[in-house]
């Protein structure tokens, strides 16, 4: 029972530990997915064709080769030559990690004046500084920009509405989640490329501008080592539980079968000893009483469990040799002749011989052969002295003597025991 309780506590404790590890992995994963990561780039590290090949989530800005120029005569100065160049910039956002980028946005700060013309795959939150005042407005799709619907400062060149950006002005790119231009999420080792068209004064460049990207990951729980540790632990726990249940059932069946076998053995031995005792009405039940007394003595000497059962069975069979003694001698009410006494004494040798082949019941033959030996050497059949007498035979001798004195025999009454009183 104690072993079963310890096993149950062990299984419960192990399961709680695995669930704790699973909970820790879930919390760790949730914390990681809620962290806003940042990366800042500027100059050559930003305007580089290989800028998006770095580690983590990288961004690179690259101008396409197709371009054109226009005349910007905003003050009606009569300019006749093209003075602004159009650039198509691809802002490549590359996810170079094994995690999914769940959300991102980036802020682009201009180092030189420029005019925004168009953008795609996302919205622009534009920040303009106009006469010391910041104007902020969001344009969902710059390709469909209508100045009258926004509070931004704008200019018109050849019928095209443009948004002027001064040095220090910036826009925040907010990716689209529509099915036509899905920018999020970015799968592991994939990327997305929003683009913008802007005009920059010929001879100048915006390549000293800076960009800061903010992003969050959607790391799968299966990427957490503790998740696999807890999952593996629970798998082992489950297998161990099945093995334990199967083993426990088998052990229980074995114990039940063992108990049944012991019961059969006990009943068989008691039945056999009953045959022996039945030969003499005066000693009927003697073998069982001796077995009970012997077991009580053995228990006082520290024996327990199956050892006690074995000693009990050996004691039950101690008089089995009497089966060969004639009834008229066993039941003779008067004094036995020397010849008859020798026949009576022979039951110890006969019992030892009968039980000598009882290998599964250790010391059975010794118990039967030597239970009439005496410590002073005056017993029979061999006259053994002291500790030369097997211990089990000594215990049976004491129990046998006690029962003999405590019961009526054909040749005498039982002893009358008187309890001494202290004075």
Secondary structure, DSSP 8 states (H G I E B T S, - for coil): -HHHHHHHHHHHHHHHHHHHHHHHHHHHHHHHHH--EEEEEEGGGTS-TTGGGSSEEEEEEEE-S--EEE---TT-----S--EEEEEEEEEEEEESSSEEEEEEEEEE-SS-EEEEEEESEEEEEEEEETTEEEEEEES-GGG--GGGS-S--EEETTEEEEEE-TT-EEEEEE--SSTT---SB-TT-EEEEEEEEEEETT---TT-EEEEEEEEE--GGG-HHHHHHHHHHHHHHHHHHHHHHHHHHHHHHHHHHHHHHHHHHHHHHHHHHHHHTT-GGGTTHHHHHHHHHHHHHHHTT--HHHHHHHHHHHHTTTGGGGGS-HHHHT--S---HHHHHHHHHHHHHHHHHHTT-TTSTTHHHHHHHTT--TTS--SSS---GGGS-HHHHHHHHHHHHHHHHS-BTTB-----------
